[in-house]
Amino acid sequence: MNLGTRKVRAYGDADRFVVADNGGIYTRLRVAVSGNSVYIATATVLFRNGDAVTYQIDALIEQGTVSGAVDLPGGGRAIVHVDMLYRRRRNGKGVAVVTLQGLTA
């Protein structure tokens, strides 16, 4: 399920993906990237129960691809928001579009 889409215009950017409270329980997260490649430094996930976890992603996701999935702790969690720190590739190809996807068991 798509949890949100953001445009990455800068060589250093941070965005919050606010996840709708639709009763969704997610076991993994991944991102789909289009338009330009994106380097993702970190992703911090805030869960409905107030717990938070920060993932050190440190990976370049090429345009037109989907990242590998990150497992969420606890076997299935409701998400409030995900904060990402990332930047687009410095290649002159313009804006990158990042779509956060939540996966269920």
N, CA, C and O of each residue as an XYZ file, in Angstrom:
420
protein
N       0.842     -1.173      0.000
C       0.000      0.000      0.000
C       0.892      1.243      0.000
O       1.854      1.321      0.764
N       0.575      2.199     -0.845
C       1.316      3.454     -0.880
C       0.940      4.301      0.330
O      -0.239      4.555      0.578
N       1.953      4.737      1.081
C       1.732      5.514      2.298
C       2.003      6.993      2.102
O       1.725      7.792      2.996
N       2.535      7.372      0.964
C       2.792      8.778      0.689
C       3.868      8.940     -0.363
O       4.687      8.046     -0.575
N       3.859     10.099     -1.027
C       4.823     10.408     -2.079
C       5.373     11.806     -1.842
O       4.631     12.729     -1.507
N       6.681     11.951     -2.020
C       7.339     13.244     -1.876
C       8.295     13.456     -3.040
O       8.836     12.503     -3.600
N       8.496     14.734     -3.400
C       9.480     15.106     -4.411
C      10.751     15.545     -3.707
O      10.713     16.319     -2.750
N      11.876     15.041     -4.191
C      13.182     15.393     -3.642
C      13.867     16.276     -4.669
O      14.327     15.800     -5.707
N      13.931     17.563     -4.369
C      14.480     18.524     -5.318
C      15.919     18.904     -4.984
O      16.646     19.394     -5.848
N      16.329     18.686     -3.754
C      17.608     19.205     -3.273
C      18.649     18.107     -3.100
O      18.361     16.912     -3.176
N      19.871     18.571     -2.864
C      20.970     17.651     -2.606
C      21.024     17.259     -1.139
O      21.918     16.520     -0.728
N      20.090     17.739     -0.357
C      19.908     17.355      1.039
C      18.500     17.742      1.425
O      18.148     18.920      1.349
N      17.686     16.795      1.836
C      16.276     17.071      2.081
C      15.783     16.169      3.203
O      16.328     15.089      3.433
N      14.754     16.621      3.891
C      14.101     15.817      4.923
C      12.602     15.981      4.759
O      12.110     17.092      4.563
N      11.887     14.892      4.838
C      10.435     14.934      4.704
C       9.789     14.007      5.713
O      10.376     13.019      6.153
N       8.557     14.358      6.066
C       7.730     13.519      6.923
C       6.594     12.942      6.085
O       5.852     13.675      5.430
N       6.473     11.633      6.119
C       5.368     10.923      5.482
C       4.355     10.613      6.577
O       4.567      9.703      7.378
N       3.253     11.364      6.617
C       2.210     11.123      7.612
C       1.321     10.008      7.080
O       0.807     10.086      5.964
N       1.146      8.971      7.891
C       0.394      7.790      7.474
C      -1.032      7.901      7.998
O      -1.246      8.114      9.191
N      -2.006      7.755      7.103
C      -3.420      7.841      7.481
C      -3.754      6.746      8.491
O      -3.279      5.616      8.380
N      -4.572      7.095      9.470
C      -5.011      6.120     10.476
C      -6.179      5.333      9.903
O      -7.342      5.577     10.225
N      -5.831      4.376      9.037
C      -6.860      3.584      8.358
C      -6.930      2.162      8.902
O      -7.522      1.274      8.287
N      -6.318      1.962     10.064
C      -6.315      0.629     10.659
C      -5.269     -0.289     10.086
O      -5.232     -1.472     10.426
N      -4.402      0.236      9.210
C      -3.384     -0.596      8.579
C      -2.311     -1.034      9.558
O      -1.807     -0.234     10.346
N      -1.970     -2.297      9.500
C      -0.886     -2.871     10.293
C       0.181     -3.335      9.301
O      -0.090     -4.152      8.420
N       1.384     -2.811      9.452
C       2.445     -3.069      8.486
C       3.577     -3.865      9.129
O       3.903     -3.673     10.301
N       4.166     -4.754      8.348
C       5.282     -5.564      8.823
C       6.612     -5.120      8.227
O       7.670     -5.372      8.804
N       6.561     -4.456      7.064
C       7.773     -4.015      6.377
C       7.498     -2.710      5.640
O       6.356     -2.400      5.302
N       8.564     -1.954      5.400
C       8.502     -0.730      4.602
C       9.535     -0.804      3.492
O      10.585     -1.429      3.642
N       9.222     -0.153      2.367
C      10.175     -0.006      1.272
C       9.835      1.277      0.533
O       8.799      1.890      0.792
N      10.711      1.690     -0.395
C      10.448      2.881     -1.198
C      10.596      2.562     -2.676
O      11.438      1.760     -3.078
N       9.758      3.210     -3.475
C       9.858      3.179     -4.933
C      10.358      4.550     -5.365
O       9.917      5.568     -4.831
N      11.274      4.582     -6.326
C      11.905      5.831     -6.746
C      11.741      6.004     -8.250
O      11.945      5.065     -9.019
N      11.369      7.222     -8.666
C      11.273      7.543    -10.088
C      11.836      8.939    -10.327
O      12.013      9.715     -9.387
N      12.114      9.252    -11.584
C      12.569     10.583    -11.969
C      14.058     10.804    -11.844
O      14.674     11.357    -12.755
N      14.651     10.389    -10.743
C      16.082     10.500    -10.499
C      16.411      9.572     -9.340
O      15.527      9.218     -8.559
N      17.647      9.182     -9.221
C      18.051      8.303     -8.125
C      18.115      9.079     -6.815
O      18.306     10.295     -6.816
N      17.954      8.369     -5.689
C      17.923      8.989     -4.367
C      18.830      8.217     -3.417
O      18.787      6.989     -3.354
N      19.655      8.961     -2.678
C      20.435      8.380     -1.589
C      19.635      8.587     -0.310
O      19.315      9.723      0.040
N      19.309      7.509      0.391
C      18.565      7.605      1.646
C      19.539      7.364      2.790
O      20.182      6.317      2.862
N      19.642      8.347      3.687
C      20.540      8.240      4.840
C      19.848      7.511      5.986
O      20.320      6.469      6.443
N      18.720      8.066      6.452
C      18.011      7.473      7.588
C      16.503      7.539      7.385
O      15.992      8.335      6.598
N      15.814      6.681      8.116
C      14.351      6.713      8.192
C      13.970      6.443      9.641
O      14.385      5.441     10.223
N      13.176      7.343     10.221
C      12.699      7.177     11.594
C      11.206      6.943     11.553
O      10.457      7.740     10.987
N      10.772      5.843     12.155
C       9.366      5.440     12.145
C       8.786      5.659     13.536
O       9.332      5.165     14.523
N       7.674      6.402     13.618
C       6.932      6.565     14.872
C       5.688      5.701     14.789
O       4.887      5.830     13.863
N       5.535      4.813     15.770
C       4.393      3.905     15.807
C       3.276      4.487     16.663
O       3.509      5.377     17.481
N       2.069      3.983     16.472
C       0.894      4.486     17.175
C       1.043      4.395     18.696
O       0.512      5.245     19.411
N       1.748      3.391     19.202
C       1.900      3.239     20.652
C       2.963      4.160     21.243
O       3.220      4.108     22.446
N       3.587      5.007     20.414
C       4.584      5.961     20.882
C       6.023      5.508     20.715
O       6.938      6.320     20.847
N       6.245      4.241     20.429
C       7.598      3.749     20.166
C       8.116      4.338     18.859
O       7.347      4.645     17.948
N       9.430      4.488     18.787
C      10.062      4.963     17.553
C      11.322      4.143     17.307
O      11.968      3.676     18.245
N      11.658      3.979     16.047
C      12.888      3.287     15.669
C      13.504      4.020     14.479
O      12.803      4.432     13.554
N      14.833      4.176     14.521
C      15.557      4.819     13.429
C      16.392      3.774     12.705
O      17.131      3.008     13.322
N      16.260      3.759     11.389
C      17.017      2.846     10.540
C      18.102      3.633      9.827
O      17.822      4.674      9.233
N      19.332      3.151      9.880
C      20.441      3.714      9.115
C      20.420      3.016      7.759
O      20.948      1.913      7.616
N      19.812      3.657      6.767
C      19.630      3.028      5.460
C      20.930      3.077      4.655
O      21.418      2.046      4.193
N      21.484      4.272      4.493
C      22.773      4.469      3.822
C      22.844      3.726      2.486
O      23.736      2.907      2.261
N      21.876      4.031      1.595
C      21.817      3.318      0.308
C      21.344      4.244     -0.807
O      20.536      5.147     -0.588
N      21.865      3.999     -2.005
C      21.410      4.690     -3.208
C      20.359      3.817     -3.876
O      20.616      2.658     -4.201
N      19.170      4.382     -4.078
C      18.085      3.679     -4.756
C      17.988      4.278     -6.158
O      17.705      5.467     -6.309
N      18.217      3.474     -7.158
C      18.218      3.954     -8.538
C      16.800      4.275     -9.004
O      15.832      3.645     -8.577
N      16.697      5.273     -9.893
C      15.394      5.621    -10.464
C      14.788      4.409    -11.153
O      15.494      3.610    -11.768
N      13.475      4.281    -11.043
C      12.777      3.179    -11.683
C      12.860      1.869    -10.930
O      12.465      0.827    -11.453
N      13.375      1.908     -9.692
C      13.489      0.680     -8.906
C      12.780      0.821     -7.564
O      12.338      1.902     -7.174
N      12.691     -0.309     -6.878
C      12.112     -0.369     -5.537
C      13.195     -0.895     -4.608
O      13.902     -1.846     -4.943
N      13.321     -0.277     -3.442
C      14.335     -0.711     -2.479
C      13.976     -2.068     -1.893
O      12.860     -2.562     -2.055
N      14.930     -2.646     -1.222
C      14.630     -3.816     -0.413
C      13.752     -3.394      0.757
O      13.737     -2.222      1.133
N      13.032     -4.331      1.325
C      12.122     -4.024      2.431
C      12.864     -4.045      3.763
O      13.770     -4.851      3.974
N      12.462     -3.139      4.659
C      12.972     -3.081      6.025
C      11.911     -3.691      6.930
O      10.751     -3.281      6.895
N      12.303     -4.666      7.736
C      11.368     -5.302      8.664
C      11.100     -4.395      9.854
O      12.025     -3.826     10.434
N       9.822     -4.263     10.217
C       9.444     -3.507     11.403
C       9.442     -4.442     12.610
O       9.111     -5.620     12.477
N       9.807     -3.930     13.783
C       9.827     -4.788     14.968
C       8.410     -5.156     15.414
O       7.472     -4.383     15.223
N       8.269     -6.319     15.997
C       6.994     -6.689     16.610
C       6.034     -7.439     15.722
O       4.933     -7.764     16.169
N       6.390     -7.729     14.494
C       5.534     -8.552     13.649
C       4.379     -7.848     12.975
O       3.697     -8.475     12.165
N       4.121     -6.608     13.251
C       3.044     -5.839     12.627
C       2.731     -4.626     13.468
O       2.401     -4.757     14.646
N       2.830     -3.439     12.878
C       2.686     -2.206     13.648
C       1.853     -1.183     12.896
O       1.877     -1.120     11.667
N       1.113     -0.378     13.662
C       0.416      0.787     13.116
C       1.401      1.957     13.143
O       2.064      2.193     14.153
N       1.491      2.685     12.034
C       2.475      3.757     11.881
C       1.780      5.113     11.902
O       0.744      5.301     11.265
N       2.367      6.062     12.648
C       1.883      7.446     12.662
C       2.563      8.238     11.545
O       1.898      8.872     10.726
N       3.903      8.193     11.524
C       4.638      8.872     10.454
C       6.034      8.288     10.313
O       6.539      7.589     11.191
N       6.641      8.606      9.163
C       8.016      8.207      8.870
C       8.766      9.461      8.436
O       8.356     10.146      7.499
N       9.873      9.758      9.125
C      10.734     10.877      8.759
C      11.937     10.336      7.999
O      12.622      9.430      8.473
N      12.194     10.898      6.812
C      13.331     10.449      6.002
C      14.295     11.592      5.753
O      13.894     12.730      5.507
N      15.566     11.264      5.823
C      16.636     12.179      5.450
C      17.275     11.596      4.197
O      17.777     10.472      4.212
N      17.254     12.380      3.096
C      17.727     11.866      1.818
C      18.168     12.991      0.912
O      18.006     14.170      1.229
N      18.729     12.609     -0.222
C      19.116     13.602     -1.235
C      19.044     12.940     -2.608
O      19.212     11.729     -2.748
N      18.791     13.767     -3.608
C      18.778     13.228     -4.968
C      20.199     13.178     -5.487
O      21.090     13.853     -4.970
N      20.398     12.376     -6.507
C      21.724     12.245     -7.125
C      22.089     13.552     -7.829
O      21.235     14.196     -8.439
N      23.333     13.930     -7.742
C      23.822     15.162     -8.387
C      24.205     14.876     -9.831
O      25.387     14.866    -10.177
N      23.220     14.647    -10.660
C      23.508     14.311    -12.056
C      22.772     15.206    -13.044
O      22.825     14.963    -14.249
N      22.085     16.237    -12.554
C      21.400     17.153    -13.438
C      20.121     16.625    -14.046
O      19.548     17.270    -14.925
N      19.653     15.462    -13.600
C      18.448     14.869    -14.183
C      17.162     15.309    -13.497
O      16.090     14.790    -13.807
N      17.253     16.253    -12.572
C      16.053     16.836    -11.996
C      15.508     16.140    -10.768
O      16.214     15.429    -10.052
N      14.227     16.372    -10.554
C      13.521     15.957     -9.345
C      13.410     14.442     -9.262
O      13.169     13.761    -10.259
N      13.592     13.931     -8.050
C      13.330     12.517     -7.772
C      11.995     12.424     -7.043
O      11.644     13.312     -6.266
N      11.261     11.364     -7.289
C       9.983     11.133     -6.616
C      10.108      9.850     -5.805
O      10.431      8.788     -6.339
N       9.845      9.969     -4.499
C       9.948      8.839     -3.580
C       8.553      8.488     -3.080
O       7.835      9.352     -2.577
N       8.169      7.224     -3.218
C       6.892      6.735     -2.702
C       7.177      5.707     -1.618
O       7.828      4.692     -1.865
N       6.682      5.980     -0.409
C       6.820      5.057      0.710
C       5.724      4.009      0.611
O       4.551      4.338      0.433
N       6.111      2.749      0.726
C       5.152      1.648      0.627
C       5.176      0.825      1.908
O       6.242      0.481      2.417
N       3.986      0.513      2.424
C       3.851     -0.354      3.580
C       3.413     -1.734      3.129
O       2.488     -1.867      2.328
N       4.075     -2.759      3.643
C       3.763     -4.138      3.278
C       3.160     -4.854      4.483
O       3.531     -4.592      5.627
N       2.237     -5.749      4.209
C       1.602     -6.530      5.265
C       2.004     -7.989      5.124
O       2.512     -8.419      4.088
N       1.765     -8.734      6.187
C       2.152    -10.163      6.185
C       1.369    -10.943      5.156
O       1.563    -12.151      5.018
